[in-house]
Amino acid sequence: MSEALSSTLLEKIEAVKQRLRSTWQSYPQQVVFANSLGAEDVVLTHLIAEVVPELPMFVLDTGRLPEETLSLLEQVQQQYPSLQVQVYYPEATELEAFVRAEGINPFYRSQALRKACCQVRKLEPLKRALTGQQAWITGLRREQSVTRDAVEFSEWDASQGLQKLNPLADWSEAEVWSFIRHFQVPYNALHDRHYPSIGCAPCTRAITVGEDVRAGRWWWENPENRECGLHAASSVIPLKSN
């Protein structure tokens, strides 16, 4: 038996559906969903399939993703055949040069090298994925971390030169999982092993009770620095909206 949904969550679901419809009307053919395949993003995947299946989405395969994430990608493609899911990979020559110069796991040595690795494996493919777009959709939530507590539903992303839309900004962790359980949405198997936030395999670990949900990402760095650059707070200008 599926989990019952609260009236508050039912209202939030309808609000997200409306945001998605409005976004597609405002940016037809020029908006895309950046799907990380995390818990929030499978919620959005399910809702996009329901209300705006023509809205395209992409996944960044860094070459270091856990097998569980790749298995989920295949499951999503099979369960939602109406969706347009494009996969972007790092540029081979750039990645080969970086690994040749710095080694296979340089990110543990310094924050600069970690960010350089993210640049090659994430930011450059992201730039290609966003080319020609006017807006992009993410699964960011305010509750996720100290680097995201000011996230708005609509923001101007100066680093990308695009409008950035975060339909789940006001959702709690509990609401995300209530939705997943109720609608039996496929999710990453690592979540059941205490991985609430999942990125590249060597940069992600399980967390313990009481830790921040993103404590397992780049755990050797200070919490205020644990972003790869895809969602740099300093480059975003909030536009208060609901």
N, C-alpha and C positions, 0 to 999 in steps of 0.2 A: 504494500500500500504506500502510495507516495505521500510525502510530507505536506501537510496543509500550509498554505501561505497566509501570512498576516495581511490585514487590510492595508497596512502601511506599505508592505512590499508589493501588493497588487497595484496600488496607486503608482509606485515607482516604476513598475514594469510598463504600465500604460504610458507613463511620462517618457520612458526611454524609447518606446515604439514611436511616439510622436516626434521625438527628437530625430530619430533615424529617418522618418518620412520627410520631415522638414529639411533635413540636411540634404537628402537626395533631390528635393525640389529646388533648393538653393544653389546646389553645385552639381547639376546633372552631368554625368560623364567626367567630372573633374574632382571627385572625392574618392578616397580609398581608405580601407580599414587596415591598419597595421596589426596583424594577428600574431601575437607571441605564443598562442596556444596555452596561456595560463588560465587559471580559473575564471578570471574576469572576461577573458577573451572568448572562452567557449560560451559564456552567457551571451555575449554580443553576437557570436557566430549563429547561435540558435535563433536569436531575435531578428537578425538580418535575413536569415533564411525564411523567416515567417513573414516579414513585412516589406522588405526591399531586397529580394534575392539577386537583383541585377546590380547591386552595389558591389564593386570588386574589392578583393582583399588580397594581402600578400603575407608571406611568411619569410623571415630571414633565416636561412640555414647557414650558420657560421662555419660548419665543418667540425664543430666540437659539441653539437647538441647530444643530449642523452638519447639512448635508443628508445626510451619510453616516449620522448617528445616526438621522434620520427614516427613511431607507431601510432601516436595520436593523430598526427597529420594525415596519415593514410586513412584512419578511421573517419576523420572529419570529411575527407574527400568522398568516401563511400556513403556516409550517412546523409550528406547534404549535396547530392549531385547537381542541384540547380545553381550552386554557388561557383563563382569564378575565383579560384585560389591560385595565385601565382607564387612560385618559390624563387627567391633571389639568393645567389651565392657570391662569396667574395671573388674578386678578380684574381684569377689563378697566378698570373705573373707577379702581381703585387704581394700576394700572400706568400708565394714561394720565396721572394726576396726578403720579406720580413722574417720568416722562419730561418732562412739561411743565415741571416745576420744576427738574430737574437736567440735562436733556439725554439724548441717547441712549446715550452712553458715559461716564457719570460715575465709573465704578469705577476708572479710571486716576488720578483726582485725589486720592483718599484711601481709606484702609482703611474709614473710617466709611461713605463712599458706596458702596464695594464691598459691604459687609455690608448696607447698606440695600437695594441692588439684589437681593441674594440673598434678603432678607426678603420682598420683593414677589414675586419670580419663583420662589422655591423653598420658603421656610419656611411661608408662608401656604397654598399649595397642599398642602404636606405635612401641615399640621394638619388640613385637610379630609379628606385621604386616610386619616389615622389615626383619625379620629373613630369611636367605637364599637368600637375594637379593644382587645385586651388585650396584644397582642405584635406586634412587627414583625421581619421578617427582612431582613438586609442582606448584602452581599458583602464586608464589611470583612475585611482580612487584616493581621496584625501587621507583615508585611514591607513594607507599602506606604509608610509614612512615619514620621517621628518623632512625629507626632501620633496614630499608631495602634499603636504598638509594645506597648501593654498590653491590646489588645483580647482579650476572653475569648469563649468560645462562648456564654455567657449572662450578660447584664448588666442591671441595673435602670437604665433611662433616666429619670432624674428630670425632665428637661426636657419629656418627652412623657408621663410618667406611665404608661409601658408597659415590659414586659419586652422587651429587645432581644437578638435571636439572630443570631449570626454564624457560620454553619456552616463557613465556609472559613477561620476565624481562623488555623489553623496551616499553611495551604497556602503553598507558595512560588510565585513567578512562573513558574518552569519547570514546576511541576506543573499550574498553570492552563492553560498553553499545550500541554502534553502531552495533557491531557484534550480541549481544543478540537480539536487535530489528529486525535487518535485517533477521536473520535466525529463528526468533521466538523461541528462546531457552527458556525452562522453567527455572524460577529463583525463589528465595525465596521471598515470598510475603512481608516480612519485609522490603525489599529494597524500596518498595513504601511508607513506613512509616518512611523514613529517617534513616534507619539502613544500612549504606554502608558496614560495617564489622560486621559479626555475629558469635558469639561463644556460650557459655553457656548462658542460659536466665538470671541468676542473675548477670552475669558479662558483660552484653551488654545493652547499652541504645541507643536511637535515638540521633542524633547530630543536631546542629543548623547550619544555613548558615555561611560559612566561617571557620568552624572547620575542622581539619584534618580528613581524612576518617576513621582513626582508633581511633578517639577521644572518641568514645563510648565504647571502650574495656578497662576494668579495669580503668575507668575514674578517680578513686580516687588516682591513682599512677602517678608518673612522666612519661612523654612520653617516655623517653629513656629506661624505664624499662618494657614497656608494651609488653612483649612476654611471652608465656607460657613455652618455652623451646624447642618446636618442631623446631624452627628456630633460634637457638642461634648464633648470628653473630660471636662471639668469636671462635666458633668451625669450622668456614668455611674458607677454603683457596681458593680464587678466581683463576680460570683458564680462562684467557681472551679468549673468543670464541664467535662466532656468528653463 
